[in-house]
């Protein structure tokens, strides 16, 4: 059986649900609210953010187990890698498919911001819970 932590399991579950909902909502908006703006490369945007989120949680979980003091540094490093990789991807796509560049760029930026908010919320609440558990553990040790 694969060993999976509660944090990783929670993130993967929420991340998968969030990816399905955001991809579906984005497709509905592009098809019905903004007809004519749907483009062939749209499905790759949610897939990119989903896969990068999975990569992030595996890195985050490994760091949490082996070097917990470096979590914040890893979080910031992952955000920088995501930003740089995203810029490269956007440039390549916009240069290769010029007629869809505007729609792709606006959609990609929207997903980037939405996922940034979601991931920040998840990792912030993880840190808050971790600090509360540590505080309660210290409180219980001093009482006992």
Phi and psi in degrees as GROMACS dihedral restraints (atoms count N, CA, C in turn):
[ dihedral_restraints ]
;  ai    aj    ak    al  type     phi  dphi    fc
    3     4     5     6     1   -75.5    20    10
    4     5     6     7     1   132.9    20    10
    6     7     8     9     1   -84.6    20    10
    7     8     9    10     1   116.1    20    10
    9    10    11    12     1  -130.3    20    10
   10    11    12    13     1   131.5    20    10
   12    13    14    15     1   -76.9    20    10
   13    14    15    16     1   161.2    20    10
   15    16    17    18     1   -62.0    20    10
   16    17    18    19     1   -40.4    20    10
   18    19    20    21     1   -62.2    20    10
   19    20    21    22     1   -46.7    20    10
   21    22    23    24     1   -63.7    20    10
   22    23    24    25     1   -43.8    20    10
   24    25    26    27     1   -62.0    20    10
   25    26    27    28     1   -44.4    20    10
   27    28    29    30     1   -62.7    20    10
   28    29    30    31     1   -44.4    20    10
   30    31    32    33     1   -64.9    20    10
   31    32    33    34     1   -45.2    20    10
   33    34    35    36     1   -62.6    20    10
   34    35    36    37     1   -41.6    20    10
   36    37    38    39     1   -63.0    20    10
   37    38    39    40     1   -51.2    20    10
   39    40    41    42     1   -64.7    20    10
   40    41    42    43     1   -40.4    20    10
   42    43    44    45     1   -64.8    20    10
   43    44    45    46     1   -41.2    20    10
   45    46    47    48     1   -64.8    20    10
   46    47    48    49     1   -46.5    20    10
   48    49    50    51     1   -60.6    20    10
   49    50    51    52     1   -45.4    20    10
   51    52    53    54     1   -62.3    20    10
   52    53    54    55     1   -40.9    20    10
   54    55    56    57     1   -64.6    20    10
   55    56    57    58     1   -43.6    20    10
   57    58    59    60     1   -64.3    20    10
   58    59    60    61     1   -46.4    20    10
   60    61    62    63     1   -64.7    20    10
   61    62    63    64     1   -45.8    20    10
   63    64    65    66     1   -68.3    20    10
   64    65    66    67     1   -38.1    20    10
   66    67    68    69     1   -65.6    20    10
   67    68    69    70     1   -43.3    20    10
   69    70    71    72     1   -65.9    20    10
   70    71    72    73     1   -46.5    20    10
   72    73    74    75     1   -61.7    20    10
   73    74    75    76     1   -42.4    20    10
   75    76    77    78     1   -61.6    20    10
   76    77    78    79     1   -43.3    20    10
   78    79    80    81     1   -65.1    20    10
   79    80    81    82     1   -41.6    20    10
   81    82    83    84     1   -62.9    20    10
   82    83    84    85     1   -44.7    20    10
   84    85    86    87     1   -61.6    20    10
   85    86    87    88     1   -46.0    20    10
   87    88    89    90     1   -68.0    20    10
   88    89    90    91     1   -32.0    20    10
   90    91    92    93     1   -80.4    20    10
   91    92    93    94     1   -43.4    20    10
   93    94    95    96     1  -105.9    20    10
   94    95    96    97     1   -43.8    20    10
   96    97    98    99     1   -79.0    20    10
   97    98    99   100     1   -33.4    20    10
   99   100   101   102     1  -126.6    20    10
  100   101   102   103     1    63.6    20    10
  102   103   104   105     1   -60.2    20    10
  103   104   105   106     1   141.8    20    10
  105   106   107   108     1    91.8    20    10
  106   107   108   109     1    -9.1    20    10
  108   109   110   111     1  -100.9    20    10
  109   110   111   112     1    -6.5    20    10
  111   112   113   114     1   -68.0    20    10
  112   113   114   115     1   138.3    20    10
  114   115   116   117     1  -130.4    20    10
  115   116   117   118     1   158.0    20    10
  117   118   119   120     1   -61.3    20    10
  118   119   120   121     1   -29.1    20    10
  120   121   122   123     1   -85.1    20    10
  121   122   123   124     1     2.0    20    10
  123   124   125   126     1   -56.5    20    10
  124   125   126   127     1   -47.0    20    10
  126   127   128   129     1   -58.5    20    10
  127   128   129   130     1   -24.6    20    10
  129   130   131   132     1   -72.2    20    10
  130   131   132   133     1   -24.4    20    10
  132   133   134   135     1   -66.8    20    10
  133   134   135   136     1   -55.4    20    10
  135   136   137   138     1   -61.6    20    10
  136   137   138   139     1   -35.6    20    10
  138   139   140   141     1   -64.3    20    10
  139   140   141   142     1   -43.0    20    10
  141   142   143   144     1   -58.1    20    10
  142   143   144   145     1   -49.3    20    10
  144   145   146   147     1   -68.8    20    10
  145   146   147   148     1   -34.0    20    10
  147   148   149   150     1   -65.9    20    10
  148   149   150   151     1   -48.7    20    10
  150   151   152   153     1   -64.1    20    10
  151   152   153   154     1   -38.6    20    10
  153   154   155   156     1   -67.0    20    10
  154   155   156   157     1   -35.4    20    10
  156   157   158   159     1   -63.9    20    10
  157   158   159   160     1   -40.3    20    10
  159   160   161   162     1   -64.6    20    10
  160   161   162   163     1   -43.7    20    10
  162   163   164   165     1   -57.8    20    10
  163   164   165   166     1   -44.0    20    10
  165   166   167   168     1   -61.0    20    10
  166   167   168   169     1   -45.8    20    10
  168   169   170   171     1   -69.2    20    10
  169   170   171   172     1   -35.2    20    10
  171   172   173   174     1   -66.3    20    10
  172   173   174   175     1   -41.0    20    10
  174   175   176   177     1   -65.9    20    10
  175   176   177   178     1   -44.6    20    10
  177   178   179   180     1   -61.3    20    10
  178   179   180   181     1   -44.7    20    10
  180   181   182   183     1   -67.1    20    10
  181   182   183   184     1   -40.2    20    10
  183   184   185   186     1   -64.0    20    10
  184   185   186   187     1   -41.1    20    10
  186   187   188   189     1   -66.2    20    10
  187   188   189   190     1   -40.7    20    10
  189   190   191   192     1   -60.7    20    10
  190   191   192   193     1   -36.1    20    10
  192   193   194   195     1   -80.4    20    10
  193   194   195   196     1   -35.7    20    10
  195   196   197   198     1  -104.2    20    10
  196   197   198   199     1   -29.3    20    10
  198   199   200   201     1  -148.2    20    10
  199   200   201   202     1    67.7    20    10
  201   202   203   204     1   -60.6    20    10
  202   203   204   205     1   -23.7    20    10
  204   205   206   207     1   -70.6    20    10
  205   206   207   208     1   -13.1    20    10
  207   208   209   210     1  -103.6    20    10
  208   209   210   211     1    12.7    20    10
  210   211   212   213     1   -59.9    20    10
  211   212   213   214     1   -46.7    20    10
  213   214   215   216     1   -64.0    20    10
  214   215   216   217     1   -42.3    20    10
  216   217   218   219     1   -61.6    20    10
  217   218   219   220     1   -42.8    20    10
  219   220   221   222     1   -64.2    20    10
  220   221   222   223     1   -42.8    20    10
  222   223   224   225     1   -57.5    20    10
  223   224   225   226     1   -47.0    20    10
  225   226   227   228     1   -66.3    20    10
  226   227   228   229     1   -39.1    20    10
  228   229   230   231     1   -63.9    20    10
  229   230   231   232     1   -42.1    20    10
  231   232   233   234     1   -63.9    20    10
  232   233   234   235     1   -40.2    20    10
  234   235   236   237     1   -63.6    20    10
  235   236   237   238     1   -39.1    20    10
  237   238   239   240     1   -67.1    20    10
  238   239   240   241     1   -44.0    20    10
  240   241   242   243     1   -61.1    20    10
  241   242   243   244     1   -42.3    20    10
  243   244   245   246     1   -62.4    20    10
  244   245   246   247     1   -42.5    20    10
  246   247   248   249     1   -64.3    20    10
  247   248   249   250     1   -47.2    20    10
  249   250   251   252     1   -64.9    20    10
  250   251   252   253     1   -45.9    20    10
  252   253   254   255     1   -62.5    20    10
  253   254   255   256     1   -38.5    20    10
  255   256   257   258     1   -65.2    20    10
  256   257   258   259     1   -42.9    20    10
  258   259   260   261     1   -61.8    20    10
  259   260   261   262     1   -44.1    20    10
  261   262   263   264     1   -61.8    20    10
  262   263   264   265     1   -46.0    20    10
  264   265   266   267     1   -61.2    20    10
  265   266   267   268     1   -45.4    20    10
  267   268   269   270     1   -63.0    20    10
  268   269   270   271     1   -44.4    20    10
  270   271   272   273     1   -61.5    20    10
  271   272   273   274     1   -45.7    20    10
  273   274   275   276     1   -61.4    20    10
  274   275   276   277     1   -46.7    20    10
  276   277   278   279     1   -64.6    20    10
  277   278   279   280     1   -45.3    20    10
  279   280   281   282     1   -65.5    20    10
  280   281   282   283     1   -34.0    20    10
  282   283   284   285     1   -74.6    20    10
  283   284   285   286     1   -34.8    20    10
  285   286   287   288     1   -77.9    20    10
  286   287   288   289     1   -37.3    20    10
  288   289   290   291     1  -125.8    20    10
  289   290   291   292     1    76.9    20    10
  291   292   293   294     1   -64.1    20    10
  292   293   294   295     1   -34.8    20    10
  294   295   296   297     1   -69.6    20    10
  295   296   297   298     1   -21.4    20    10
  297   298   299   300     1  -105.5    20    10
  298   299   300   301     1     8.4    20    10
  300   301   302   303     1   -60.1    20    10
  301   302   303   304     1   -45.5    20    10
  303   304   305   306     1   -64.2    20    10
  304   305   306   307     1   -48.3    20    10
  306   307   308   309     1   -63.3    20    10
  307   308   309   310     1   -42.1    20    10
  309   310   311   312     1   -62.7    20    10
  310   311   312   313     1   -46.6    20    10
  312   313   314   315     1   -61.8    20    10
  313   314   315   316     1   -47.1    20    10
  315   316   317   318     1   -64.8    20    10
  316   317   318   319     1   -40.8    20    10
  318   319   320   321     1   -67.1    20    10
  319   320   321   322     1   -43.5    20    10
  321   322   323   324     1   -62.9    20    10
  322   323   324   325     1   -44.3    20    10
  324   325   326   327     1   -63.1    20    10
  325   326   327   328     1   -40.1    20    10
  327   328   329   330     1   -60.8    20    10
  328   329   330   331     1   -47.4    20    10
  330   331   332   333     1   -63.2    20    10
  331   332   333   334     1   -40.9    20    10
  333   334   335   336     1   -57.8    20    10
  334   335   336   337     1   -47.9    20    10
  336   337   338   339     1   -68.0    20    10
  337   338   339   340     1   -41.2    20    10
  339   340   341   342     1   -63.3    20    10
  340   341   342   343     1   -45.0    20    10
  342   343   344   345     1   -69.4    20    10
  343   344   345   346     1   -33.4    20    10
  345   346   347   348     1   -61.4    20    10
  346   347   348   349     1   -44.5    20    10
  348   349   350   351     1   -64.2    20    10
  349   350   351   352     1   -46.8    20    10
  351   352   353   354     1   -60.7    20    10
  352   353   354   355     1   -49.7    20    10
  354   355   356   357     1   -67.1    20    10
  355   356   357   358     1   -38.1    20    10
  357   358   359   360     1   -63.8    20    10
  358   359   360   361     1   -44.2    20    10
  360   361   362   363     1   -59.6    20    10
  361   362   363   364     1   -46.2    20    10
  363   364   365   366     1   -62.0    20    10
  364   365   366   367     1   -50.3    20    10
  366   367   368   369     1   -71.6    20    10
  367   368   369   370     1   -30.5    20    10
  369   370   371   372     1   -65.6    20    10
  370   371   372   373     1   -46.7    20    10
  372   373   374   375     1   -66.7    20    10
  373   374   375   376     1   -31.6    20    10
  375   376   377   378     1   -62.4    20    10
  376   377   378   379     1   -46.5    20    10
  378   379   380   381     1   -64.5    20    10
  379   380   381   382     1   -41.5    20    10
  381   382   383   384     1   -61.3    20    10
  382   383   384   385     1   -46.1    20    10
  384   385   386   387     1   -63.8    20    10
  385   386   387   388     1   -39.3    20    10
  387   388   389   390     1   -63.7    20    10
  388   389   390   391     1   -42.8    20    10
  390   391   392   393     1   -67.8    20    10
  391   392   393   394     1   -38.1    20    10
  393   394   395   396     1   -64.0    20    10
  394   395   396   397     1   -42.1    20    10
  396   397   398   399     1   -63.6    20    10
  397   398   399   400     1   -41.1    20    10
  399   400   401   402     1   -65.2    20    10
  400   401   402   403     1   -41.3    20    10
  402   403   404   405     1   -65.5    20    10
  403   404   405   406     1   -44.1    20    10
  405   406   407   408     1   -65.3    20    10
  406   407   408   409     1   -36.3    20    10
  408   409   410   411     1   -64.7    20    10
  409   410   411   412     1   -43.4    20    10
  411   412   413   414     1   -64.8    20    10
  412   413   414   415     1   -39.7    20    10
  414   415   416   417     1   -63.7    20    10
  415   416   417   418     1   -42.1    20    10
  417   418   419   420     1   -67.3    20    10
  418   419   420   421     1   -34.3    20    10
  420   421   422   423     1   -69.5    20    10
  421   422   423   424     1   -36.8    20    10
  423   424   425   426     1   -74.0    20    10
  424   425   426   427     1   -29.4    20    10
  426   427   428   429     1   -74.2    20    10
  427   428   429   430     1   -38.9    20    10
